[in-house]
Amino acid sequence: MAKTRPGKRDLDVYTIKGTNKVVRVGDCVLMRPLSTDTAPYVARVEKIEADNKSNIKVRVRWYYRPEESMGGRRQFHGAKELFLSDHYDVQSAHTIEGKCIVHSFKNYTKLENVAPEDYYCRFEYKASTGGFTPDRVAVYCKCEMPYNPDDLMVQCDGYHPACVDMSIEDAKKLDHFMCADCSSEDNIKKPDRTFPASPLTNGKVKY
């Protein structure tokens, strides 16, 4: 953790201006964007600090949205997906507009109801290189794409209804679904398959 500079003092909490919401170190927050047409920025608070004039600043670690990354938004990125970046910054605490929750991917997929303040993260992102950790992700379905929690998938190995010639309406009526491979007598386990997290290879986008 960064040392507190002379004339500065660390704070345990900060109350968002005009609200009774309390922000602590480790909380995720929504921060005012430069343009009113832009969605709020999302960051994790690393430090809260006040100077001798009671000006309060926060050191934050930014989350990036897929479209803000070098590779851009891809088919498997969910609408509420964020990447935890290695980009740190110091901002006025007054730019904090609200709090949010950035879930792990596993916990997000278990939510019964997704609230506006719910997001999820499954990758860390290195802003200078466009690299991701982990650099690969498991794939599902006949189309061999990573799981997108926004898309309906039927049971078994995880299939998009359209990929098994099924309408979304029919898929929602299913109590159970088993694909041809799993329902065969041999029931051979499929090999593990992965998909590169980043479309960048040697500086070029892969299509």
N, C-alpha and C positions, 0 to 999 in steps of 0.2 A: 504493500500500500504506500502511496506517495506521502511524504512527510508534510505536516502542516507548516506553512511558511510563517515567518515572524509577522505578528499583527493579525494573524488568522486564527480561527478556532474551529474545531470540528463540531458538527451538530449531529445529534442522533436522529432527529426527525425534522421534517419541513411540512407545514400545512399549506396545501395548494390554495393560492389566492382566490378568495371568494367562495371557498368551500370548507367543509370540515374534514376533508380527506387528508390523511397523514401519509407522507412518503418517508420510507426508511431506506437505508443502504441495502441494496439487493433487490429492491422493488423495480418493476417495469413500469414505465410511464409513457404517456403520449405527449409529444412536444410540438409546440406551434410551428407550422411550416412557414416558409417565406411567402408563399402564395396562398390565397384563400381557395384556389382551385385544387390544391394539393392535399392529399390525406395527411393527417398528423404523422410526424416521425415517431418511431418507437425506439426507446433506449432503456438500458438497465443502469440504475444509479449505482455508482461505485464509491462516491464520496460526497458529503454535504459540508460546505464550508462557509463561514461568515467572516467578514472583515470588521475592522474597528468602526466602520460606518454602518454596520448592520446590512451590508449588501450580501446577499446569499447566492452562492454559485454551486453548481453540481458538476461533478466529473462523471461523465456517462460513457458507456460503451454502446455504440449504435447497432441496432438491428437493420439489415438491408431487406427491402422487398426484392423479389426475383427480378423485376424489371429494372432495378437499380444496379444489378450485378453485371459483370462483363458479358456473360452469356445470355442475359435477358431472361424473360419468362418463358418457360417450356411447358409442354403439354401436361406433365405430371405435377406441376406446382399448383398447390391449392390456393384458393382466394385468400386464406388467412395465414399463408406460410411466410415465415421470416427466416433470415440467416443471421446468426450471431457473428458480427464482424470483429476484426482486430483494430477497428477504427475507434479511437478514444477522443474525447473532446471535453471542453469546459464551457458550460452554458449558464446564463442567468436562470435561477430557479423560477423566475416569473414566467419563463416560457413553457413551464409544465402546465398542460391543460387538464390532465386527468391521469388515472391509473389504469393499467391493463394487466392481463395475465398472459405470459408466454409459456404454454404447456410443452412438455415433451411430446413428441409425435405419438407415442404409445398412449399417453394419457388423453391427448386430444381426441383420438379415435374412439375413446370410451365415453366421451361426453354425450349425454342424452339430448341436451340443448346447447347450441353454441350461441353465446351472447356476443354483442358487438365488441366487447372488450377482450374476447378470447382470441388468442393467436397460438401458433405452434412453431416449433423450430426443430429440425432434424439434421441441420448442417451448420458447421462453423465455416465462415467465409473469410479468406485473406484478400482484402481489398486491392492490394498492390499487384497481385498476380492473377486474381480470379480463381484461385484454387479453393477446393472444398475439402472438409474433413467430416465424415469419411468421404473418400473420393469415388466410391461406387455404392449403389443401392440395389436391393433385391428387386426383381421384376416378377410380374404376375400376368396371368391371362395368355391367350393365344397371341395377342399383340405384343407381348413381352415389354410392357411399360411398367415403371415404378408405380406404387400405389398412390392414388390421389384421393384423399378422404372426401372430396366433393362429389366424386363419381360413385354411383350405385354399383356394387359388385355382388354377385351371387356367391353362394358358399363354395366349398371344395377348395381348389387351389386359388380361387379368386378370379372371377371372370366378369368382364363387362357384358351386360345382357346382349348388346349389339354384336359382340364377338362370338356369341353362341346362338345367333339368329333368334333372339328373344326380345320382345318389347319390354320397356321399363314397367309398363302396367302388369304384364304377365309375371315379371320377376318379383314384383312386390307381393304377388299372391302365393309365392312358393313357400312351402314349409321346409323343403330340403331340396338341394340340387347336387347332383354328382355328375361330373363330366365323363366322357367315354373312356378316358385313360384310367380314371380311378374306379370305374364300375366294371372294368375288364377283369377277367379271372386272374391274370398275371399280376395286376395291380403294381406295376413296376414304378418305383419311386423316381421322380424326375430329378435330373441333376440340378444343382444350385445354379441359378442364373443371376447375373448382375448387370447393371446399367451404369455407365459413367455419370457421375454427378455433374461434371462440367462438360459443356460442349466444346471447350477450347482444347485444341491439340496443336502444339507448336505455333500458337498465336492465331490459328485459323479455326473458324467455326465448323463443326461437323454437322452434316445434314443427313 
